[in-house]
Amino acid sequence: MNPISKLTAQLDPDEKILWSERPGIISPRSAQAIIGAVIVFALVAGAWILPAAFRTHVAIVFGASLAISVWQRSRTLYAVTSKRPVIVRPSILGTDTQSFHPFQVRFLRCRKRSDGSGSIVFSEIPGHRSGTVELGFEYVVDVSKVERLIRELCAAAPKASTTQRKTA
């Protein structure tokens, strides 16, 4: 099922999509990391320091991880509805949807680039090794517009009761 159909099927009867967008296929940060890794690999492999079989395995693993990342990004959808920010992304079993109701948006951290694009972080979860994993929208074309929508949504939402906050 395509991401927009998946999202539409999960909307409440009175809920509307205010904004939706797919993230850039490769974010500027990812592109820099990829270019750096390719240069380092080319220098090491070009110097024939690594055996040919190992170079081939490294190239296959690197290429596969890049292809998976591009595939996932091309099928991810970010949306802000009249009730919540939503991330729809592919998974092994189909499609996963993450909704963030206004009481779950504890902060908004916006990273804006000179061209107006950027990322918005609105939640964090404990990470495996890195401490925390940021959740939000990456590589959004007009990040200020989306930040404004989320701020307005959170400001207009009724405050959650203590019971809702404990279960979130």
Secondary structure, DSSP 8 states (H G I E B T S, - for coil): --HHHHHHHHS-TT--EEEEE---SS-HHHHHHHHHHHHHHHHHHHTT-S-HHHHHHHHHHHHHHHHHHHHHHHT-EEEEESS-EEEEEEETTEEEEEE--GGG----EEEE-TTS-EEEEEEEEE-SSSSEEEEEEEEESSHHHHHHHHHHHHHHS----HHHHHH-
